[in-house]
Amino acid sequence: MGERANILYPSYSDRVCIVLVEPAIDGNIGAVARSMLNFGFTDLRVVGREGDWSEETRNRAKNAQNILESARQSASLEEAVDDCSLVIGTSGKREHGDKIAFRHFLLPDELPNRLDDTSGLIALVFGTEGKGLSTEDLHLCDFLCTVPTWEGYPILNLSHAVTLVCSSWFVNEISNVSRGELEKLSSVETVRILSPELRRQFRDDVRRLAQAVPVPENKRNGIEETLTRVILRGMPKDDEISRILGVINKATQAFEEE
């Protein structure tokens, strides 16, 4: 009972990774590994930790030891997602007014449907317990996801948050794919989301445009965040983003020549 069954992983297992940024509690890392395996996720990346996993981590992982064995340890979030085409941050913090553009959320149930027919590696990023993702880490995310919780106490335990987000992918999988269709999954045509290189170029070019626009300095971050979030939430393909970059670069050049 509770052992790992020898059956195929879900179709998303090789295209979605779970990234933990500086987790403070060893047990939570193990609990996350267990939750990942519960829903067929296999790619765990941990930022700010190195060396062997502690006994507490191993014990909490139960039969998900293979997740820990293959986990990738990185010094920074940027390094952890360097091969990803889309980086989705998670947060339970709710803000209003001028900051709402920075924290414009999608819900977990929306992610699988919107990303169903795409290829390219997707990162789901979770912050440290208590504090969540830092402002710097949030800037590296293309858009944000939040689990809907009661406003009186919205912040979830780390492993619980991972469980709920991962569950959404699995529910979407079993809802949309009947047993007779499983064999057809490999033949479904997919549309690639941005390559990691083009994603980096896009973010760099948007940052350059924000610096060139003749506005007060305190408005530049807002312009950069809004352009990045709004465009990337539409999941543009490589050829679409290339055309958008052409417009962005012409606008930037015009502002720089003024």
C-alpha positions as CSV (number, residue, x, y, z in Angstrom):
1,M,0.0,0.0,0.0
2,G,1.3,3.4,-1.0
3,E,4.1,2.0,-3.2
4,R,5.1,3.4,-6.6
5,A,3.2,1.6,-9.4
6,N,5.1,0.8,-12.6
7,I,2.9,2.7,-15.0
8,L,3.5,5.5,-17.5
9,Y,3.8,9.1,-16.4
10,P,1.2,11.7,-17.5
11,S,1.9,13.5,-20.8
12,Y,3.0,16.7,-19.0
13,S,5.7,15.0,-16.8
14,D,8.6,15.8,-19.2
15,R,7.5,19.4,-20.0
16,V,6.7,20.9,-16.6
17,C,9.2,21.4,-13.8
18,I,8.7,22.4,-10.2
19,V,11.2,25.0,-8.8
20,L,11.5,25.7,-5.1
21,V,13.4,28.9,-4.3
22,E,15.4,28.7,-1.1
23,P,13.1,26.3,0.9
24,A,13.8,26.7,4.6
25,I,12.4,23.4,5.9
26,D,13.9,20.1,4.9
27,G,10.7,18.3,5.4
28,N,8.9,20.5,3.0
29,I,11.3,19.5,0.2
30,G,10.5,15.9,0.8
31,A,6.7,16.6,1.0
32,V,6.9,18.4,-2.3
33,A,8.7,15.5,-3.9
34,R,5.9,13.2,-2.7
35,S,3.2,15.5,-3.9
36,M,4.9,15.8,-7.3
37,L,4.9,12.0,-7.7
38,N,1.3,11.8,-6.5
39,F,0.3,13.8,-9.7
40,G,3.0,12.5,-12.1
41,F,5.5,15.3,-12.0
42,T,9.2,14.2,-12.1
43,D,11.4,17.3,-12.6
44,L,12.2,19.0,-9.3
45,R,14.7,21.9,-9.1
46,V,15.8,23.5,-5.8
47,V,17.5,26.9,-5.6
48,G,19.8,27.7,-2.8
49,R,20.5,24.2,-1.5
50,E,23.4,21.9,-2.2
51,G,24.7,18.6,-1.1
52,D,22.9,15.4,0.0
53,W,19.3,15.5,1.2
54,S,18.8,15.2,4.9
55,E,17.1,12.3,6.6
56,E,14.0,14.4,7.2
57,T,13.8,15.2,3.5
58,R,14.1,11.5,2.6
59,N,11.5,10.4,5.2
60,R,8.9,13.0,4.1
61,A,9.4,12.0,0.4
62,K,8.3,8.4,1.2
63,N,8.3,6.5,-2.2
64,A,9.3,9.6,-4.2
65,Q,13.0,9.0,-3.7
66,N,13.6,9.0,-7.4
67,I,12.4,12.6,-7.5
68,L,15.0,13.6,-5.0
69,E,17.7,11.6,-6.8
70,S,17.2,13.4,-10.1
71,A,16.5,16.8,-8.6
72,R,18.6,19.7,-9.9
73,Q,20.2,22.1,-7.4
74,S,21.0,25.6,-8.5
75,A,22.5,28.7,-7.0
76,S,19.9,31.1,-8.5
77,L,16.4,31.1,-10.0
78,E,17.9,32.4,-13.3
79,E,20.2,29.4,-13.4
80,A,17.4,27.0,-12.5
81,V,15.2,28.1,-15.4
82,D,17.8,28.6,-18.0
83,D,16.4,25.9,-20.3
84,C,12.7,26.9,-19.8
85,S,10.5,28.6,-22.4
86,L,7.9,29.9,-19.8
87,V,8.4,30.7,-16.2
88,I,5.3,30.9,-14.0
89,G,5.6,32.4,-10.5
90,T,3.3,31.5,-7.7
91,S,2.2,33.9,-4.9
92,G,-0.5,34.2,-2.3
93,K,0.0,37.9,-1.7
94,R,-2.9,40.1,-2.8
95,E,-2.3,43.7,-3.8
96,H,-4.5,46.4,-5.1
97,G,-4.2,49.8,-6.8
98,D,-1.1,50.7,-8.8
99,K,0.5,47.3,-8.0
100,I,-2.2,45.1,-9.5
101,A,-0.5,45.0,-12.9
102,F,2.5,43.4,-11.3
103,R,0.4,40.7,-9.6
104,H,-2.1,40.0,-12.3
105,F,-2.8,36.3,-11.6
106,L,-4.1,33.3,-13.4
107,L,-5.7,30.5,-11.4
108,P,-4.2,26.9,-11.3
109,D,-7.1,25.5,-13.3
110,E,-6.4,27.9,-16.1
111,L,-2.8,26.9,-16.7
112,P,-3.2,23.3,-18.1
113,N,-5.9,24.4,-20.5
114,R,-4.0,27.3,-21.9
115,L,-0.8,25.3,-22.2
116,D,-2.3,22.0,-23.4
117,D,-1.1,22.3,-27.0
118,T,2.3,23.8,-26.5
119,S,5.8,22.4,-26.4
120,G,8.8,23.8,-24.6
121,L,9.7,23.5,-20.9
122,I,7.5,25.2,-18.4
123,A,8.6,26.1,-14.9
124,L,6.3,26.5,-11.9
125,V,8.1,28.5,-9.3
126,F,7.4,28.5,-5.6
127,G,9.0,30.8,-3.0
128,T,10.4,30.2,0.4
129,E,8.1,29.5,3.3
130,G,6.7,32.6,5.0
131,K,8.1,35.1,2.5
132,G,7.3,33.7,-0.9
133,L,9.2,34.9,-4.0
134,S,11.2,38.1,-3.7
135,T,10.6,41.0,-5.9
136,E,13.7,40.1,-7.9
137,D,12.5,36.6,-8.4
138,L,9.1,37.8,-9.5
139,H,10.7,39.9,-12.1
140,L,12.1,36.8,-13.7
141,C,8.7,35.2,-14.0
142,D,6.7,35.7,-17.2
143,F,3.3,35.7,-15.4
144,L,1.9,34.7,-12.0
145,C,-0.5,32.1,-10.6
146,T,-2.3,32.0,-7.3
147,V,-4.4,29.4,-5.5
148,P,-7.7,31.0,-4.5
149,T,-7.9,31.0,-0.8
150,W,-9.9,32.9,1.9
151,E,-8.6,36.5,2.1
152,G,-8.4,36.3,5.9
153,Y,-5.5,33.8,5.7
154,P,-4.4,33.4,2.1
155,I,-0.8,32.0,2.5
156,L,-0.6,28.2,2.1
157,N,2.0,25.8,3.3
158,L,4.6,25.2,0.6
159,S,3.9,21.6,0.0
160,H,0.1,22.3,0.0
161,A,0.5,25.0,-2.6
162,V,2.5,22.6,-4.8
163,T,-0.1,19.9,-4.3
164,L,-3.0,22.1,-5.4
165,V,-1.2,23.4,-8.5
166,C,0.0,20.0,-9.5
167,S,-3.5,18.5,-8.9
168,S,-4.9,21.0,-11.5
169,W,-2.7,19.5,-14.2
170,F,-3.7,16.0,-13.4
171,V,-7.4,16.7,-13.2
172,N,-7.1,18.4,-16.6
173,E,-5.3,15.4,-18.0
174,I,-7.9,12.8,-16.9
175,S,-10.8,15.1,-17.9
176,N,-9.6,15.6,-21.4
177,V,-8.1,12.3,-22.3
178,S,-10.1,9.1,-22.3
179,R,-8.3,5.7,-22.0
180,G,-8.8,5.1,-25.7
181,E,-7.1,8.4,-26.6
182,L,-3.9,7.8,-24.5
183,E,-2.2,6.1,-27.5
184,K,-2.9,9.2,-29.6
185,L,-1.1,11.7,-27.4
186,S,2.2,11.3,-29.1
187,S,0.7,12.2,-32.5
188,V,-1.1,15.4,-31.4
189,E,0.4,18.4,-33.1
190,T,1.8,21.0,-30.6
191,V,2.6,24.7,-30.9
192,R,5.9,25.6,-29.3
193,I,6.0,28.4,-26.8
194,L,9.1,30.6,-26.9
195,S,12.5,29.1,-27.0
196,P,14.5,30.0,-23.9
197,E,16.8,32.1,-26.0
198,L,14.0,34.1,-27.6
199,R,12.3,34.5,-24.2
200,R,15.5,36.1,-22.9
201,Q,15.8,38.3,-25.9
202,F,12.2,39.5,-25.5
203,R,12.7,40.4,-21.9
204,D,15.9,42.2,-22.6
205,D,14.3,44.2,-25.5
206,V,11.3,45.1,-23.3
207,R,13.7,46.3,-20.6
208,R,15.6,48.4,-23.1
209,L,12.3,50.0,-24.4
210,A,11.2,50.8,-20.8
211,Q,14.5,52.6,-20.2
212,A,14.1,54.6,-23.4
213,V,10.6,55.8,-22.9
214,P,10.5,59.4,-21.8
215,V,8.7,58.9,-18.5
216,P,9.6,59.5,-14.8
217,E,12.1,56.9,-13.5
218,N,9.6,55.4,-11.1
219,K,7.3,54.5,-13.9
220,R,9.8,52.4,-15.9
221,N,9.4,49.2,-13.9
222,G,5.7,49.4,-14.3
223,I,6.0,49.7,-18.1
224,E,8.4,46.8,-18.3
225,E,6.2,44.6,-16.1
226,T,3.0,45.4,-17.9
227,L,4.4,44.8,-21.4
228,T,6.0,41.6,-20.3
229,R,3.0,40.1,-18.5
230,V,0.4,41.1,-21.0
231,I,2.3,39.8,-24.0
232,L,3.5,36.6,-22.5
233,R,0.1,35.7,-21.0
234,G,-1.0,35.3,-24.6
235,M,1.6,32.6,-25.1
236,P,3.0,33.9,-28.4
237,K,4.8,31.6,-30.8
238,D,8.4,32.3,-32.0
239,D,7.3,33.9,-35.3
240,E,4.7,36.1,-33.5
241,I,7.2,37.3,-30.9
242,S,9.7,38.0,-33.6
243,R,7.3,40.4,-35.2
244,I,6.5,42.0,-31.8
245,L,10.3,42.4,-31.2
246,G,10.6,44.2,-34.5
247,V,8.0,46.8,-33.4
248,I,9.6,47.1,-29.9
249,N,13.1,47.6,-31.3
250,K,11.8,50.3,-33.8
251,A,10.1,52.1,-31.0
252,T,13.1,51.9,-28.8
253,Q,15.4,53.3,-31.5
254,A,13.0,56.1,-32.1
255,F,12.9,57.1,-28.4
256,E,16.7,56.8,-28.2
257,E,17.2,59.1,-31.1
258,E,15.0,61.9,-29.7
